[in-house]
Amino acid sequence: MGKGCVESITTNVITLKIQLENKPPSPLPCSIILALPRPQQLKRILVHLSSMGVKDIHLLQTARVEKNYWQSPVLNNNN
């Protein structure tokens, strides 16, 4: 956490001056339990949860979850 300033911009390079003043906050000490949503919604949810610092996310199969959602590339470890 701190301040940043763009010093110069050229065709191929952007030069930044960054001054870090504080350590980042600790991750949230919580777990999220979530019924597997549609793949597009899951992408958005994961972005928001990770930006909030949530490290422990559990996805569940429930009666309303389509079984083919589990085949989605979003759940692949390489993404």
N, C-alpha and C positions, 0 to 999 in steps of 0.2 A: 504494500500500500504506500502510495506516495504521489509524486507529480511527474508528469512527462511533458516534453515540449518538442515539436518538430523543428529541427534546426535547418534542414535543407531538403529539397525535393528535386531530383533529376529524373531523367527518363527511366533509368533502371534502379535507382537507389533512393531510399528515404532514410535520412539520418535523424535519429531521436536522441534526446538527452533525457535520461531518466534518473530521478532522485528518489530512492526508496527510504521512507521515514519510519515505518512501522512494520512489524511482522504481520503476516496474514492471520486472520482469526482461525482458531482451531475448528476442525470439522464438527458438525453437529453430532451429538451423542444420541442418535436415534436411528431406528430401522423403519423402512417403509415396506408394508405388505400390500401388494397390488394385484388385482385380477388382471390377467394379460389383456391389454387393450388392443385395438387395431394397430397394425404396424406403423402407420403414419403418426398416430397419436402417441405411440410408445417413443418414437424418436423425439418428439417435442417434450414429453414428460421427462425423459432421461436427461435432456439438455438442462431443463429447469432444476431438476433434483441435483444434478452435479454442480450447477452454479451456486446452489444453496449449501453445498458441502456435504450432502448426504452420501455416505459411503456404502451403506448396507441396504440393498434393494432386493426384495423377494417377490417373484412373480408366481401367481397361482393359476391353476386350471380350475375354473368354476363351471357351473351348468350353462352359463350364457356365453362362455368363451368358445369361439370357433376353433376347432382342433387344428385347422390348417394354419392358424396364426403362429403356431409353434414352429412351422417350417420357414418362417420369414427370415430373410438375410439379416434383418436388424438384430436378431438374436445370435448371429454368428460372432465368435470371439475375434475375428479379423477385422471387424468394423470399428 
